[in-house]
């Protein structure tokens, strides 16, 4: 579900931005796709902060060399993704209200007089979620896989993104089918007449369910023992001293 959330970055996030006021000053207009760079900037800023501030601080509290475990790191990212979809739903609901107030419901090509900067939180939260969940998954599949199967672990880790895209497509199809059977499709070409905010809340709910299931599984996960490696390192150090 986390990667299903990420797919919205390249679809509905762009559509929202293209229908909002993107002008800065009198002459400059931000391209809708340019907002995706915010995700990369967030990651570049947060990773050094995570390594230099977050980990040392938590290490003093948890006595864990990484501050928190890989599974805890992934869980934080899943929570951020859930929170992000809730914020997306609220922002889209406000955009729809502005469109209705200005009589733009049937004018999808008209710019809704609402600043596209309202979209900044959801792009920033995507970057924060990446730092926790994507990096956490990479750590987990590298550290906890047997050494002879690490290449398979890397392949599984990468495949999660692709599976998330398929899941997102399945959710959209289900939402369209169910909403149409009740009289009105939620996702139509004219976003001013769509219910994208409802769709975001569905994604948030599914993320919350996924997080609960993840916590149920993660609490029963047994980490691979690294004692043998530590013993080998100690033996090497002892030989050097001798």
C-alpha positions as CSV (number, residue, x, y, z in Angstrom):
1,X,0.0,0.0,0.0
2,X,2.9,2.4,0.6
3,X,4.0,2.1,-3.0
4,X,0.4,2.3,-4.2
5,X,0.4,5.7,-2.4
6,X,3.6,6.7,-4.2
7,X,1.9,6.2,-7.6
8,X,-0.4,9.1,-6.9
9,X,2.7,11.3,-7.1
10,X,2.8,10.8,-10.9
11,X,-1.0,10.9,-11.6
12,X,-3.5,12.7,-9.4
13,X,-1.0,15.0,-7.8
14,X,0.0,16.3,-11.2
15,X,-3.6,16.7,-12.2
16,X,-4.4,18.7,-9.1
17,X,-1.4,21.0,-9.6
18,X,-2.3,21.7,-13.2
19,X,-5.7,23.0,-12.2
20,X,-4.5,25.3,-9.4
21,X,-2.8,28.7,-9.5
22,X,0.9,28.1,-10.1
23,X,2.0,31.7,-10.7
24,X,4.7,33.3,-8.6
25,X,5.0,37.0,-9.2
26,X,3.8,38.5,-12.5
27,X,5.7,36.3,-15.0
28,X,6.7,33.0,-13.6
29,X,4.5,29.9,-13.7
30,X,5.6,26.7,-12.0
31,X,5.2,23.6,-14.2
32,X,3.0,21.0,-12.5
33,X,5.8,18.3,-12.8
34,X,8.3,20.6,-11.1
35,X,6.6,19.9,-7.8
36,X,8.1,16.4,-7.9
37,X,11.5,17.9,-7.3
38,X,10.3,18.7,-3.8
39,X,10.4,15.0,-3.0
40,X,14.0,14.8,-4.0
41,X,15.0,17.9,-2.1
42,X,13.2,16.6,1.0
43,X,15.1,13.3,0.8
44,X,18.4,15.1,0.3
45,X,17.8,17.3,3.4
46,X,16.3,14.6,5.6
47,X,18.8,11.8,5.1
48,X,21.8,13.8,6.6
49,X,19.5,15.0,9.4
50,X,18.3,11.4,10.0
51,X,21.9,10.1,10.2
52,X,23.5,13.0,12.1
53,X,20.7,14.0,14.5
54,X,17.9,11.5,14.6
55,X,19.9,8.3,15.0
56,X,22.4,9.6,17.6
57,X,19.5,11.0,19.7
58,X,17.4,7.8,19.6
59,X,20.5,5.6,20.2
60,X,20.9,7.1,23.6
61,X,17.3,6.2,24.4
62,X,16.9,2.8,22.8
63,X,20.6,1.6,22.9
64,X,20.1,0.4,19.4
65,X,23.0,1.1,17.0
66,X,20.6,2.4,14.4
67,X,18.4,4.3,16.8
68,X,15.4,2.3,15.7
69,X,15.1,-1.1,14.0
70,X,14.5,-1.5,10.3
71,X,11.0,-2.7,10.9
72,X,10.3,0.3,13.1
73,X,11.7,2.6,10.4
74,X,9.4,1.0,7.8
75,X,6.4,1.4,10.2
76,X,7.0,5.1,10.7
77,X,7.0,5.5,6.9
78,X,3.7,3.6,6.6
79,X,2.2,5.9,9.2
80,X,3.4,9.0,7.4
81,X,1.9,7.6,4.1
82,X,-1.5,7.2,5.9
83,X,-1.3,10.7,7.3
84,X,-0.3,12.0,3.9
85,X,-3.4,10.6,2.2
86,X,-5.6,12.2,4.9
87,X,-4.0,15.6,4.3
88,X,-4.4,15.1,0.5
89,X,-8.1,14.5,1.1
90,X,-8.5,17.7,3.1
91,X,-6.6,19.8,0.6
92,X,-8.6,18.4,-2.3
93,X,-11.9,19.0,-0.5
94,X,-10.8,22.7,0.0
95,X,-9.9,22.9,-3.7
96,X,-13.4,21.6,-4.7
97,X,-15.0,24.1,-2.4
98,X,-13.1,27.0,-4.0
99,X,-14.1,25.7,-7.4
100,X,-17.7,25.6,-6.4
101,X,-17.6,29.0,-4.8
102,X,-16.2,30.5,-8.1
103,X,-18.6,28.7,-10.4
104,X,-15.9,26.6,-12.0
105,X,-17.5,23.1,-11.6
106,X,-18.0,22.8,-15.3
107,X,-14.9,24.7,-16.4
108,X,-12.1,22.1,-16.0
109,X,-9.7,24.2,-18.2
110,X,-10.0,27.2,-15.9
111,X,-7.5,27.7,-13.1
112,X,-9.0,27.4,-9.7
113,X,-8.0,30.5,-7.7
114,X,-6.2,28.5,-5.0
115,X,-2.4,28.5,-4.7
116,X,-0.7,25.3,-5.7
117,X,1.6,25.8,-2.7
118,X,-1.2,24.0,-0.7
119,X,0.2,20.8,-2.3
120,X,3.6,21.3,-0.7
121,X,2.8,19.2,2.4
122,X,1.8,16.1,0.5
123,X,5.0,16.3,-1.7
124,X,7.1,16.8,1.4
125,X,5.4,13.9,3.2
126,X,6.1,11.6,0.2
127,X,9.8,12.4,0.6
128,X,9.7,11.8,4.4
129,X,7.9,8.5,3.8
130,X,10.6,7.5,1.3
131,X,13.4,8.1,3.8
132,X,11.8,5.9,6.4
133,X,10.0,3.1,4.4
134,X,12.0,2.7,1.2
135,X,15.4,3.0,2.9
136,X,14.1,0.8,5.8
137,X,13.1,-1.9,3.3
138,X,16.4,-1.8,1.6
139,X,18.2,-2.2,5.0
140,X,15.9,-5.1,6.0
141,X,16.3,-7.0,2.8
142,X,20.0,-6.6,2.8
143,X,20.7,-7.3,6.5
144,X,18.2,-10.0,7.1
145,X,18.5,-12.1,4.0
146,X,21.0,-14.9,4.0
147,X,24.2,-13.8,2.2
148,X,23.6,-16.2,-0.6
149,X,20.1,-14.8,-1.3
150,X,20.9,-11.0,-1.0
151,X,20.5,-10.6,-4.8
152,X,17.0,-12.1,-4.5
153,X,16.2,-9.9,-1.6
154,X,17.2,-6.8,-3.7
155,X,14.9,-8.0,-6.5
156,X,12.0,-8.5,-4.1
157,X,12.6,-5.0,-2.6
158,X,12.6,-3.4,-6.1
159,X,9.5,-5.4,-7.2
160,X,7.5,-3.8,-4.3
161,X,7.3,-0.6,-6.3
162,X,5.9,-2.3,-9.4
163,X,3.4,-4.3,-7.4
164,X,2.2,-1.1,-5.7
165,X,1.4,0.3,-9.2
166,X,-0.7,-2.7,-10.0
167,X,-2.5,-2.4,-6.6
168,X,-3.2,1.3,-7.3
169,X,-4.7,0.4,-10.6
170,X,-6.9,-2.3,-9.0
171,X,-8.1,0.2,-6.3
172,X,-9.0,2.7,-9.0
173,X,-10.9,0.1,-11.0
174,X,-12.8,-1.0,-7.8
175,X,-13.6,2.5,-6.8
176,X,-14.9,3.4,-10.3
177,X,-17.1,0.2,-10.4
178,X,-18.5,0.7,-6.9
179,X,-19.1,4.4,-7.3
180,X,-20.7,4.0,-10.7
181,X,-23.1,1.3,-9.3
182,X,-24.2,3.9,-6.8
183,X,-25.0,6.6,-9.4
184,X,-21.8,8.7,-9.8
185,X,-18.2,7.9,-10.7
186,X,-15.8,9.4,-8.2
187,X,-12.9,9.7,-10.8
188,X,-13.8,11.5,-14.0
189,X,-11.7,13.7,-16.3
190,X,-13.2,16.9,-14.9
191,X,-11.7,16.9,-11.4
192,X,-14.0,19.7,-10.4
193,X,-16.9,17.3,-10.7
194,X,-15.0,14.3,-9.4
195,X,-14.6,13.1,-5.8
196,X,-10.8,12.7,-5.7
197,X,-11.0,13.7,-2.0
198,X,-13.1,10.6,-1.3
199,X,-10.6,8.5,-3.2
200,X,-7.7,9.8,-1.1
201,X,-9.7,8.9,2.0
202,X,-10.1,5.3,0.7
203,X,-6.3,5.1,0.2
204,X,-5.8,6.5,3.7
205,X,-8.1,3.8,5.1
206,X,-6.4,1.0,3.2
207,X,-3.0,2.4,4.4
208,X,-4.3,2.3,8.0
209,X,-5.4,-1.3,7.5
210,X,-2.1,-2.2,5.9
211,X,-0.2,-0.6,8.8
212,X,-2.2,-2.6,11.4
213,X,-1.5,-5.8,9.5
214,X,2.2,-4.8,9.2
215,X,2.4,-4.3,12.9
216,X,0.8,-7.7,13.6
217,X,3.5,-9.4,11.4
218,X,6.4,-7.2,12.5
219,X,5.8,-7.9,16.2
220,X,6.4,-11.6,15.4
221,X,9.5,-11.1,13.2
222,X,12.7,-12.7,14.6
223,X,15.9,-10.9,13.5
224,X,18.7,-12.9,12.1
225,X,21.5,-13.4,14.7
226,X,24.6,-11.5,13.9
227,X,26.6,-13.0,16.7
228,X,28.7,-15.1,14.5
229,X,29.9,-12.1,12.5
230,X,30.6,-10.2,15.7
231,X,32.6,-13.2,17.0
232,X,34.7,-13.3,13.8
233,X,35.4,-9.6,14.1
234,X,36.5,-10.1,17.7
235,X,38.8,-12.9,16.7
236,X,40.4,-10.8,14.0
237,X,41.0,-8.0,16.5
238,X,42.4,-10.5,19.0
239,X,44.9,-11.9,16.4
240,X,46.0,-8.4,15.5
241,X,46.7,-7.6,19.2
242,X,48.7,-10.8,19.5
